[in-house]
Amino acid sequence: MTWTSARPWVSTLARLLLGVVWIWAALSKLHDPLTFTQTVRAYDATPEWLSKAIGYGLPVLELCLGLALIVGVAVRIAAAVSAALFAVFLIGIIQAAVRGIKLTCGCFGGGGTTNGSTSYTVEILRDLGLLIVAVFLVIYSVTRFSVEEFLTRHDHVEMPSAKRMRNPDARRRYEAAVAARQQESRARARYLDGSIVLVVALITLIGIGVQAGRAKINNVQDTAHATASQGVVFGKPAAATVDVYEDFGCPICKQFESTVATKLDQQVRRNLAQVRFHPISILDRGSPNQYSTRSANAALCVSNSSVDDYVTYHNLLYAGSFQPTEGTAGPSDAQLTSLANKAGVGKSSTTALSTCISNGTYEPLVKAFTEKASENGVNGTPTVFVNGTKVSATAASLFAAIAKANVGHTPTPSVTPSPSTSAAPSSSPAPSSPAPTPSKSTTNKR
């Protein structure tokens, strides 16, 4: 078998490979447009409008490309678009690696920020290999078992006998018929390709609208002491407003809280700072039972009792060994309820608290917190702002910023008692390690 005869079969394998890859990638992302859009934002490489366009539209485009390649229509155009997309993906992954952003690519669902170890070698080699396959298909787009082959086969002009071909007039008529059929075929191919491009563009635009609607968070309800815009506000207005974005499944958040919780509580009581807690869920992508969302929901259920109860419960979620190892199943709803009962929070309405936790009453609010944080460029936890300016998530940086904000300010201390963590459910003491320095990957790089 010569290369000329084998080439269409190799191109067929390339076409089917790309088609399967695109359909797999699309189906893994179409079901959750909100999460995929947050994954796009985690690359910190596109403006908000483009992040949403990619998050909502890319899976639809991928599905259209996959179907076109599987069926075998507009093969060269689909391969060219595929090559362009793989080149863009490579640039996105490489820039994330160079900038030290820790994330999983989200190429086949999931994705986004991670606190675990990362290596982009596999993703880079994979996309580079697929780019080479796509370029090959652009150059050699003639394949077998395709709509294009079917149309070409029906353009065949029967060759006259050898005797007739020796007649100059007969030969000219045959060559003219072949040329006419080829011209018709090219015109039909251009019409078909143009129509398909137009249809794919329209489907993608419609898909963006549909996915945008599906990404809307419904049934968001505020708690008695928490709102989607402000979070859980702890303390009176002060010279320093501290916004803390955290995930209760995040181990670095636990380290951070162990170094700041006591002193930050004192500074709130002294009216040196007001803290706005934003419990978000970005680590559910690696959690078998969505612990990040469920624990945040439980804390918000507790906040209905009082802000002090929220702070107490918040501290207990990080205390001892209650927090699960990242990537493993977290405590059940019953354990989250038991933790609140042991802490003595929400004791006036135990049944209501248990129902709130088990029903996931405030899970839409957690989603709203997470989406708002993502829109504001928060792609990792812990992320801390003081008076709107991002500071390093360390005790030294936080308290230096609070002190700076209070220069020339006269506080009016509160006399309410401080929350306690004495009812921690584990005998393991809370960590007392030095202030952690989160890797660059755990915070936004704006």
Secondary structure, DSSP 4 states (H G I P E B T S, - for coil): --HHHHHHHHHHHHHHHHHHHHHHHHHHHHT-HHHHHHHHHHT--S-HHHHHHHHHHHHHHHHHHHHHHHHTSSHHHHHHHHHHHHHHHHHHHHHHHHHT--EE--TTS--EE-SS----HHHHHHHHHHHHHHHHHHH----SSSHHHHHHHTT--PPPPHHHHTSHHHHHHHHHHHHHHHHHHHHHHHHHHHHHHHHHHHHHHHHHHHHHHHT---S---BTTEETTTEEEESS--SEEEEEEE-TT-HHHHHHHHHHHHHHHHHHHTTSEEEEEEE--SSGGG-TT-HHHHHHHHHHHHHTT-HHHHHHHHHHHHSTT-SPPTTS----HHHHHHHHHHHTTTGGGHHHHHHHHHHTTTHHHHHHHHHHHHHTT--SSSEEEETTEEE-SSHHHHHHHHHHHTTT-------SPPP--TT-SSSSPPP-PPPP---GGGS---
